Amino acid sequence: MAHRKRRTYDHRVKAQIIAAGNPHLFPELQIPLSTSRSWIRRGVGTVVTFDAPVEGEAQLRDRIAKVEQRVAKLAAVLGLVLALLRVSGFKLATGRVPDARNKRLLLGAVERARKAMPLGRALRVIGLSASRYHDWVGIRPGCSLADRSSCPRSKPQRLTYVEIETIGNMVQSKEHRHMPIRGLALYAQRMGKVFAHPATWGKLIRERGWRRPRLRLRPPKPKVGFRPTAPNEAWHIDVTIIKLLDGTKAYLHGVIDNFSRRILAWTWPRDSIP
């Protein structure tokens, strides 16, 4: 099926037809009556035009060069800021912004960025999740943006930042390294610090990437053992039991000098005890 090519008309023709209220103007352009009547019915819309600049071509090129130079500088500054952000290792996905003033600065920057880009793209640039952004924007009246207990919990089961920080300190502390996660969670409940299920502890450990300290309780093994300084200072004796065909046992003794690592003697007593 062939599609008819869409026709376009100059905005000044449209304005004259609307001003005259006559859909039959400009018959040489062969404008459909339905199109002319729809123009008259809807009225004049927003028209974006480009007026020819008063300055000449040289001045226009200078303005374009200045704009390009400014865009290049802004792009360079943005690259430096993003590189510094990556090197610092701070991420809004895992970090905290407890100060209300810093949160307002972020929200103001996001609102200004929404005029030039979609909201989702602006949030991806700064690494802020949409749920966290809407939580900050939709804060209830009488509650502060700061991470304090000024606002009651919206859900009774939700842990506060203080409780999550307490869990992290207990998980990563050397004092409780001998306790399993379940025992640590029950211990925190008995002490009245955090009332959370052990599964919640495991979920937070996986999400936050906490590492439990694993320290050796025994002294480290020496890499270099006993070494004599002269021959025949220390011998190593080993015994191997060999069962013979008649059912008797023979004891094979080997003696090695520790200094030279040479075999000194082998003994094979045939009259060994069965």
C-alpha positions as a Markdown table, in Angstrom:
| # | Residue | x | y | z |
|---|---|---|---|---|
| 1 | Met | 0.0 | 0.0 | 0.0 |
| 2 | Ala | 1.5 | 3.3 | -1.1 |
| 3 | His | 1.5 | 6.1 | 1.5 |
| 4 | Arg | 0.7 | 9.6 | 0.3 |
| 5 | Lys | 3.4 | 12.1 | 0.9 |
| 6 | Arg | 2.6 | 14.6 | 3.7 |
| 7 | Arg | 2.4 | 18.1 | 2.4 |
| 8 | Thr | 3.7 | 21.1 | 4.4 |
| 9 | Tyr | 2.8 | 24.8 | 4.1 |
| 10 | Asp | 4.4 | 28.0 | 5.1 |
| 11 | His | 3.2 | 29.3 | 8.5 |
| 12 | Arg | 2.5 | 32.7 | 6.9 |
| 13 | Val | -0.1 | 31.1 | 4.6 |
| 14 | Lys | -1.7 | 29.5 | 7.5 |
| 15 | Ala | -1.8 | 32.8 | 9.5 |
| 16 | Gln | -3.4 | 34.6 | 6.6 |
| 17 | Ile | -6.1 | 32.0 | 6.2 |
| 18 | Ile | -6.8 | 32.0 | 9.9 |
| 19 | Ala | -6.9 | 35.8 | 10.0 |
| 20 | Ala | -9.3 | 36.0 | 7.0 |
| 21 | Gly | -11.4 | 33.1 | 8.1 |
| 22 | Asn | -11.7 | 32.0 | 4.5 |
| 23 | Pro | -10.6 | 28.4 | 3.7 |
| 24 | His | -10.6 | 29.1 | -0.1 |
| 25 | Leu | -7.6 | 31.5 | -0.1 |
| 26 | Phe | -4.6 | 30.6 | -2.2 |
| 27 | Pro | -6.3 | 28.2 | -4.6 |
| 28 | Glu | -3.1 | 27.8 | -6.5 |
| 29 | Leu | -1.6 | 25.9 | -3.6 |
| 30 | Gln | -4.4 | 23.3 | -3.7 |
| 31 | Ile | -4.9 | 23.2 | 0.0 |
| 32 | Pro | -7.6 | 20.7 | 1.1 |
| 33 | Leu | -10.7 | 22.4 | 2.6 |
| 34 | Ser | -10.5 | 20.0 | 5.6 |
| 35 | Thr | -6.9 | 21.3 | 6.3 |
| 36 | Ser | -7.9 | 25.0 | 6.0 |
| 37 | Arg | -11.0 | 24.5 | 8.2 |
| 38 | Ser | -8.9 | 22.7 | 10.8 |
| 39 | Trp | -6.5 | 25.7 | 10.8 |
| 40 | Ile | -9.3 | 28.1 | 11.3 |
| 41 | Arg | -10.9 | 26.0 | 14.1 |
| 42 | Arg | -7.7 | 25.4 | 16.1 |
| 43 | Gly | -6.2 | 28.9 | 15.6 |
| 44 | Val | -2.6 | 30.0 | 15.4 |
| 45 | Gly | -0.2 | 27.7 | 17.3 |
| 46 | Thr | 3.4 | 28.2 | 18.4 |
| 47 | Val | 5.7 | 29.0 | 15.5 |
| 48 | Val | 9.4 | 28.8 | 15.8 |
| 49 | Thr | 11.3 | 30.8 | 13.2 |
| 50 | Phe | 14.8 | 31.8 | 12.5 |
| 51 | Asp | 15.3 | 35.4 | 11.8 |
| 52 | Ala | 18.3 | 36.3 | 9.8 |
| 53 | Pro | 21.0 | 37.9 | 12.0 |
| 54 | Val | 21.8 | 41.5 | 11.6 |
| 55 | Glu | 25.5 | 40.9 | 11.7 |
| 56 | Gly | 27.4 | 39.6 | 8.7 |
| 57 | Glu | 28.8 | 36.1 | 8.0 |
| 58 | Ala | 32.1 | 36.8 | 9.8 |
| 59 | Gln | 30.4 | 37.8 | 13.0 |
| 60 | Leu | 28.1 | 34.8 | 12.9 |
| 61 | Arg | 31.1 | 32.5 | 12.5 |
| 62 | Asp | 32.8 | 34.1 | 15.5 |
| 63 | Arg | 29.7 | 33.5 | 17.6 |
| 64 | Ile | 29.5 | 29.9 | 16.5 |
| 65 | Ala | 33.2 | 29.4 | 17.3 |
| 66 | Lys | 32.7 | 30.9 | 20.8 |
| 67 | Val | 29.7 | 28.7 | 21.5 |
| 68 | Glu | 31.7 | 25.6 | 20.3 |
| 69 | Gln | 34.6 | 26.6 | 22.6 |
| 70 | Arg | 32.3 | 27.0 | 25.5 |
| 71 | Val | 30.7 | 23.6 | 24.9 |
| 72 | Ala | 34.1 | 22.0 | 24.7 |
| 73 | Lys | 35.1 | 23.6 | 28.1 |
| 74 | Leu | 31.9 | 22.4 | 29.7 |
| 75 | Ala | 32.4 | 18.9 | 28.4 |
| 76 | Ala | 35.9 | 18.9 | 29.7 |
| 77 | Val | 34.8 | 20.0 | 33.1 |
| 78 | Leu | 32.1 | 17.4 | 33.2 |
| 79 | Gly | 34.6 | 14.7 | 32.3 |
| 80 | Leu | 36.9 | 15.8 | 35.1 |
| 81 | Val | 34.0 | 15.8 | 37.6 |
| 82 | Leu | 32.9 | 12.3 | 36.6 |
| 83 | Ala | 36.5 | 11.0 | 36.7 |
| 84 | Leu | 36.9 | 12.5 | 40.2 |
| 85 | Leu | 33.7 | 10.9 | 41.3 |
| 86 | Arg | 34.8 | 7.5 | 40.0 |
| 87 | Val | 38.2 | 7.7 | 41.7 |
| 88 | Ser | 36.7 | 8.7 | 45.0 |
| 89 | Gly | 34.6 | 5.5 | 45.0 |
| 90 | Phe | 31.5 | 7.3 | 46.4 |
| 91 | Lys | 28.2 | 6.0 | 45.1 |
| 92 | Leu | 24.7 | 7.1 | 46.0 |
| 93 | Ala | 23.5 | 3.5 | 45.5 |
| 94 | Thr | 25.5 | 2.4 | 48.6 |
| 95 | Gly | 26.4 | 5.6 | 50.4 |
| 96 | Arg | 24.5 | 7.8 | 52.7 |
| 97 | Val | 23.6 | 11.5 | 52.4 |
| 98 | Pro | 22.5 | 12.2 | 56.0 |
| 99 | Asp | 22.5 | 16.0 | 55.8 |
| 100 | Ala | 19.3 | 17.6 | 54.7 |
| 101 | Arg | 21.2 | 20.5 | 53.0 |
| 102 | Asn | 23.0 | 18.1 | 50.7 |
| 103 | Lys | 19.8 | 16.4 | 49.8 |
| 104 | Arg | 18.2 | 19.7 | 48.8 |
| 105 | Leu | 21.3 | 20.5 | 46.7 |
| 106 | Leu | 20.9 | 17.2 | 44.8 |
| 107 | Leu | 17.1 | 17.7 | 44.4 |
| 108 | Gly | 17.7 | 21.2 | 43.1 |
| 109 | Ala | 20.3 | 20.0 | 40.6 |
| 110 | Val | 18.0 | 17.3 | 39.4 |
| 111 | Glu | 15.2 | 19.8 | 38.9 |
| 112 | Arg | 17.4 | 22.0 | 36.8 |
| 113 | Ala | 18.7 | 19.1 | 34.8 |
| 114 | Arg | 15.1 | 18.0 | 34.0 |
| 115 | Lys | 14.7 | 21.1 | 31.8 |
| 116 | Ala | 17.4 | 19.7 | 29.4 |
| 117 | Met | 17.1 | 15.9 | 29.8 |
| 118 | Pro | 14.6 | 13.3 | 31.0 |
| 119 | Leu | 14.4 | 12.6 | 34.7 |
| 120 | Gly | 15.6 | 9.0 | 34.4 |
| 121 | Arg | 18.8 | 10.0 | 32.5 |
| 122 | Ala | 19.6 | 12.7 | 35.1 |
| 123 | Leu | 19.2 | 10.2 | 37.9 |
| 124 | Arg | 21.5 | 7.7 | 36.1 |
| 125 | Val | 24.2 | 10.4 | 35.7 |
| 126 | Ile | 24.4 | 10.9 | 39.5 |
| 127 | Gly | 23.7 | 7.3 | 40.4 |
| 128 | Leu | 20.5 | 8.0 | 42.3 |
| 129 | Ser | 17.8 | 5.4 | 42.2 |
| 130 | Ala | 14.3 | 6.5 | 41.2 |
| 131 | Ser | 12.7 | 5.1 | 44.4 |
| 132 | Arg | 15.2 | 7.0 | 46.6 |
| 133 | Tyr | 14.5 | 10.2 | 44.7 |
| 134 | His | 10.8 | 9.9 | 45.1 |
| 135 | Asp | 11.2 | 9.1 | 48.8 |
| 136 | Trp | 13.1 | 12.4 | 49.2 |
| 137 | Val | 10.6 | 14.4 | 47.1 |
| 138 | Gly | 7.5 | 12.8 | 48.7 |
| 139 | Ile | 8.7 | 13.4 | 52.3 |
| 140 | Arg | 5.7 | 13.9 | 54.6 |
| 141 | Pro | 4.8 | 17.2 | 56.1 |
| 142 | Gly | 6.5 | 17.8 | 59.4 |
| 143 | Cys | 9.4 | 15.4 | 58.6 |
| 144 | Ser | 13.0 | 16.5 | 58.0 |
| 145 | Leu | 15.1 | 15.3 | 55.1 |
| 146 | Ala | 18.0 | 14.6 | 57.5 |
| 147 | Asp | 18.5 | 11.0 | 58.7 |
| 148 | Arg | 17.2 | 11.6 | 62.2 |
| 149 | Ser | 14.3 | 10.2 | 64.2 |
| 150 | Ser | 12.2 | 13.3 | 63.5 |
| 151 | Cys | 9.9 | 11.4 | 61.1 |
| 152 | Pro | 8.3 | 8.1 | 62.3 |
| 153 | Arg | 8.7 | 5.0 | 60.3 |
| 154 | Ser | 6.3 | 4.6 | 57.4 |
| 155 | Lys | 6.6 | 0.8 | 57.9 |
| 156 | Pro | 7.0 | -0.8 | 61.3 |
| 157 | Gln | 9.4 | -3.5 | 60.0 |
| 158 | Arg | 11.8 | -1.0 | 58.2 |
| 159 | Leu | 15.2 | -0.7 | 59.8 |
| 160 | Thr | 16.6 | 2.8 | 60.5 |
| 161 | Tyr | 20.0 | 3.9 | 59.4 |
| 162 | Val | 21.2 | 3.6 | 63.0 |
| 163 | Glu | 20.1 | 0.0 | 63.2 |
| 164 | Ile | 21.7 | -0.8 | 59.8 |
| 165 | Glu | 24.9 | 0.8 | 60.9 |
| 166 | Thr | 24.9 | -1.2 | 64.2 |
| 167 | Ile | 24.4 | -4.4 | 62.2 |
| 168 | Gly | 27.4 | -3.5 | 60.0 |
| 169 | Asn | 29.6 | -2.7 | 63.0 |
| 170 | Met | 28.8 | -6.0 | 64.7 |
| 171 | Val | 29.3 | -8.0 | 61.5 |
| 172 | Gln | 32.7 | -6.5 | 60.8 |
| 173 | Ser | 34.0 | -6.3 | 64.3 |
| 174 | Lys | 36.8 | -8.6 | 65.5 |
| 175 | Glu | 35.1 | -9.0 | 68.8 |
| 176 | His | 32.2 | -11.1 | 67.3 |
| 177 | Arg | 34.2 | -12.9 | 64.6 |
| 178 | His | 33.7 | -16.3 | 66.3 |
| 179 | Met | 29.9 | -16.0 | 66.3 |
| 180 | Pro | 27.8 | -17.2 | 63.3 |
| 181 | Ile | 25.3 | -14.8 | 61.7 |
| 182 | Arg | 22.3 | -16.4 | 63.4 |
| 183 | Gly | 23.9 | -16.4 | 66.8 |
| 184 | Leu | 25.0 | -12.8 | 66.3 |
| 185 | Ala | 21.4 | -11.7 | 65.4 |
| 186 | Leu | 20.0 | -13.4 | 68.5 |
| 187 | Tyr | 22.8 | -11.9 | 70.6 |
| 188 | Ala | 21.8 | -8.4 | 69.3 |
| 189 | Gln | 18.2 | -9.0 | 70.2 |
| 190 | Arg | 19.1 | -10.2 | 73.8 |
| 191 | Met | 21.3 | -7.1 | 74.2 |
| 192 | Gly | 18.5 | -4.8 | 72.9 |
| 193 | Lys | 20.5 | -3.4 | 70.0 |
| 194 | Val | 18.7 | -4.5 | 66.9 |
| 195 | Phe | 15.6 | -6.6 | 66.6 |
| 196 | Ala | 15.9 | -8.1 | 63.1 |
| 197 | His | 15.6 | -11.6 | 61.7 |
| 198 | Pro | 18.9 | -13.5 | 60.8 |
| 199 | Ala | 17.7 | -13.6 | 57.2 |
| 200 | Thr | 17.6 | -9.8 | 57.2 |
| 201 | Trp | 21.2 | -9.8 | 58.5 |
| 202 | Gly | 22.2 | -12.0 | 55.6 |
| 203 | Lys | 20.4 | -9.9 | 53.1 |
| 204 | Leu | 22.2 | -6.7 | 54.3 |
| 205 | Ile | 25.6 | -8.5 | 54.3 |
| 206 | Arg | 25.1 | -9.5 | 50.6 |
| 207 | Glu | 23.8 | -6.1 | 49.6 |
| 208 | Arg | 26.4 | -4.0 | 51.4 |
| 209 | Gly | 29.3 | -6.4 | 50.7 |
| 210 | Trp | 30.4 | -6.6 | 54.3 |
| 211 | Arg | 33.3 | -8.9 | 55.1 |
| 212 | Arg | 33.7 | -10.7 | 58.4 |
| 213 | Pro | 37.2 | -10.8 | 59.8 |
| 214 | Arg | 38.9 | -14.2 | 59.6 |
| 215 | Leu | 42.0 | -14.0 | 61.8 |
| 216 | Arg | 44.2 | -17.0 | 62.7 |
| 217 | Leu | 43.9 | -18.0 | 66.3 |
| 218 | Arg | 47.0 | -20.1 | 66.1 |
| 219 | Pro | 50.5 | -18.7 | 65.5 |
| 220 | Pro | 51.7 | -18.9 | 61.8 |
| 221 | Lys | 53.7 | -21.9 | 60.8 |
| 222 | Pro | 57.4 | -21.2 | 60.3 |
| 223 | Lys | 58.6 | -21.3 | 56.7 |
| 224 | Val | 62.1 | -22.6 | 57.6 |
| 225 | Gly | 62.2 | -25.5 | 60.1 |
| 226 | Phe | 65.1 | -27.0 | 62.1 |
| 227 | Arg | 68.4 | -26.9 | 60.2 |
| 228 | Pro | 71.7 | -28.3 | 61.6 |
| 229 | Thr | 75.0 | -26.7 | 60.9 |
| 230 | Ala | 77.1 | -29.9 | 60.6 |
| 231 | Pro | 76.6 | -33.6 | 59.7 |
| 232 | Asn | 75.4 | -36.1 | 62.3 |
| 233 | Glu | 73.8 | -33.4 | 64.4 |
| 234 | Ala | 70.2 | -34.6 | 63.7 |
| 235 | Trp | 68.9 | -37.8 | 62.1 |
| 236 | His | 65.5 | -38.6 | 60.8 |
| 237 | Ile | 64.3 | -42.2 | 61.3 |
| 238 | Asp | 61.3 | -43.6 | 59.6 |
| 239 | Val | 59.7 | -47.0 | 59.9 |
| 240 | Thr | 57.7 | -48.8 | 57.2 |
| 241 | Ile | 55.8 | -52.1 | 58.0 |
| 242 | Ile | 55.8 | -54.6 | 55.1 |
| 243 | Lys | 53.6 | -57.7 | 55.3 |
| 244 | Leu | 55.3 | -60.8 | 53.8 |
| 245 | Leu | 53.7 | -63.7 | 51.9 |
| 246 | Asp | 53.8 | -66.0 | 54.9 |
| 247 | Gly | 51.8 | -63.6 | 56.9 |
| 248 | Thr | 54.7 | -62.2 | 59.0 |
| 249 | Lys | 55.6 | -58.5 | 59.2 |
| 250 | Ala | 58.9 | -57.0 | 58.4 |
| 251 | Tyr | 59.9 | -53.6 | 59.7 |
| 252 | Leu | 62.0 | -51.4 | 57.4 |
| 253 | His | 64.0 | -48.7 | 59.2 |
| 254 | Gly | 65.5 | -45.8 | 57.3 |
| 255 | Val | 67.9 | -43.2 | 58.7 |
| 256 | Ile | 68.6 | -39.9 | 57.0 |
| 257 | Asp | 71.0 | -37.2 | 58.0 |
| 258 | Asn | 69.3 | -33.8 | 58.3 |
| 259 | Phe | 72.4 | -31.8 | 57.2 |
| 260 | Ser | 73.4 | -33.7 | 54.0 |
| 261 | Arg | 70.0 | -35.4 | 53.3 |
| 262 | Arg | 71.8 | -38.7 | 52.6 |
| 263 | Ile | 70.6 | -42.1 | 53.6 |
| 264 | Leu | 72.8 | -43.5 | 56.4 |
| 265 | Ala | 71.4 | -47.0 | 56.8 |
| 266 | Trp | 68.5 | -49.4 | 56.0 |
| 267 | Thr | 67.7 | -52.2 | 58.3 |
| 268 | Trp | 65.4 | -55.1 | 57.5 |
| 269 | Pro | 65.0 | -57.5 | 60.4 |
| 270 | Arg | 63.8 | -60.8 | 59.0 |
| 271 | Asp | 63.1 | -62.2 | 62.4 |
| 272 | Ser | 60.6 | -59.5 | 63.1 |
| 273 | Ile | 57.7 | -60.1 | 65.4 |
| 274 | Pro | 54.6 | -61.4 | 63.6 |
